[in-house]
Amino acid sequence: MTTLSIVIPAYNEEDGIQAVMNRVLSIRSALAQAGVEEMELIVVDDGSHDRTAELVAATPGVRLLQHKRNGGYGAALKTGFAAARGELIGFLDADGTYPPEHFPALCRKALAEDADIVIGSRMAGAESRMPLVRRVGNFIFAHLVSLVSAHRISDSASGMRVFKKAILQRLYPLPDGLNLTPVMSTRALHEGLKMVEVPIPYSERAGRSKLSVVRDGIRFGQSIVWTALTYNPVRQLGFIGLACLAVTAAVGLALVILRVQGVTTLGPLGVFALFAATTLGVAGVSIFSLGATFNYLVSLFYKRPVRQGMFGRRIFREPLDRHFWWVGLLGMIGGIALGIASLVLGMNGWDITRLWFWLLLAAMVGLVGLQLIISWLIMRALEELSRRDARVAEDCQGRETR
């Protein structure tokens, strides 16, 4: 027998809570047709100062949980999750924006596809009365989650979902604020949970909105990026590092062409471009190496194989960081060779105005090569540590005997 626990967080929602509760209680028969035999409704009053708790307590068939003081949207939801008895947990807001009548469709999807999480997507084509500013914000957040996790999602911040209670340990910790939903989406995708979406309509809320577009928007973005960094750092840091290296390569190529053409004097803009390219080149390699190293630290923490990062096996048969040693060695040899050649040319009469660029290039290439080799050594040591438990278990088991 499948039971669905529906959690509603409520803070000063006397204008809309009664209507939402009545709508939820009216879907029992539709849930039964979808394969959910039992339903419980839990309302978590998050320290309201109005009649919210009074209205909930007076409604038959509703469990009321109360916070002594306001803890936040996420805190209220987590209190409800902990008290839920169902194998499936659903939640929605108390302001009437989400349609409880679509819970049967979400549960049907969850049961039919054995999905870990089913999101009611406000951005998947159903009728929506969402304000334009929030629509743009949700579009940005969904694409940000898709970018950092490499999985397509249309509504990362939807406040109407159904999920298996058994996956909570993999989703926690979750924040106490309004950013619980995008963090849940980001964490679920990185945990490899099966997440699907069902289009739902979206209505105007009853009462005043508690969402601050700017403040909460910044918090949402920070939460998404930070959560992704705790799972696959090289994906985010790698993109930043490659962008820096792309600028360096473009400026360096332009300067080499100018040198070949005999131009030895740079104006203020050229000097600044050279300074920027040198700085971004070193920074790009540093950031990329840092991301790859972090991936090994993450694998140690989660006790699982290192993620393939940005590229997987699309370009190399092995993860890119495994090639750092020979790329770094070539860089060091190239930098030293270029430096010696510049010294020889200088001792044979070349003016410093012709040599400074090549000496600068030699220093940058050599130092970048050295940094790659150091990063490679650190990552190999971390890789050995990540395999230690498995190798200890293998040694304790011993070889198979005849």
Phi, psi and omega in degrees: 000127182264131178242136176248125173257120179257124182252132176238114173279137184221129176223108182053057183243036182298337181287332186234348189295321183296315180297319180294317179299315180299321179293320179295315182295337183278356186260012183301314182294322178294324177294321179299320178294334179274357178104007179253107187283326184235149177220137171237144180247122179243125174248125179256108177279115187267057177073038182295152177252000181252207185267016183304306182298321180298316180294320180293314182299331182274359182260116180297145176085010182237131174270127179256125171243142185231136169269139178295326178222161183294123181250345180115160181305311181294321179297318179296318179297317182294327174297317178294319179299318182295328182271349186294140179260345187281155173290331174251142176237133174238158174211156176202168182281163182268003189263003177084008181283329181259144184269108178301334181298346179266359177300320176303321179295320178293319179292320179300319178295317181298318183284320183292322184255004183051045182280144177284321179222135173240122182258132171279104187272124176275354187245015186256017173113344178288163181300132183221134175253026180293134176303150185302317182299316180289327177297316178297317179299315179294326176298315180295314182296319180298317180289330176294315177298317179298322181291314185282345182245351180063028176227135183283132176214141185262336183215089185283342187248015181301138180261019175230115185211162169228134180212162177284132179298332184296342184268359185302321180298331180277337180272331182285151003278147176241150184288163181274348186265194179293344181279010178301318187292312177294328177292319177301316180297313181297314181294320181298317180294319180286337177278356180077020179284150180278115183237125180235164183236147176233127180296136175225153173282165182222134186244169173292143181281157173268124182091184184275137180288143178262002182274127173263117187302313184285304184298310181288330176297316177296318179297320178300311181299315179298319182295319180297310182295316183294319178297316179297324179296333180281354179247312185218072187301326186292338179294315179283308182294328179296318178297319179296315180298317179293325177297317177299316181292328178295319177296316179300315181297318180296313180293317180299318179297318179297318181291323177296318178299317179297319180297315180299327179280358176096005179279119183244354182245132179247143174277183181304318181294320179294320178296317179296319179299320179294316177300314181297318181296318179296314180296313182292328178297309179295317180297320181299314178295320180297314182294316179298314180297321179298316179298316179296320178295318178301325179300324178289324176295320177297319180295325176296319182293312183276353180055053178213166182301153179293136177293155181284354175078221185283321193255337185058229180249022182290326183253311181247153175291335179241161176306147186304324184294341178289345179264001183299327187295313183281330174294317178295320179296317176298320179297315180296315179297317179297318180295316180295317180297318180293323178294317179295318179299319179295322178296316180297316180295322179295321179288345178257019170109355179293137179285151181299333179295339177266341187260334190300323181296316182290326176294319178297316179297319179298317180296315182295314181296317180296316180293321177297318177300316178299319180295321178296319179294317178298316179298320179297318179296318179297316182292325177293322177295318178294324178296318178298319178296322181293336180266358189301311184300317180295320181288324176297315179297321179294317180294322180293328181287326180081171180279154177291132180258158179282000000 
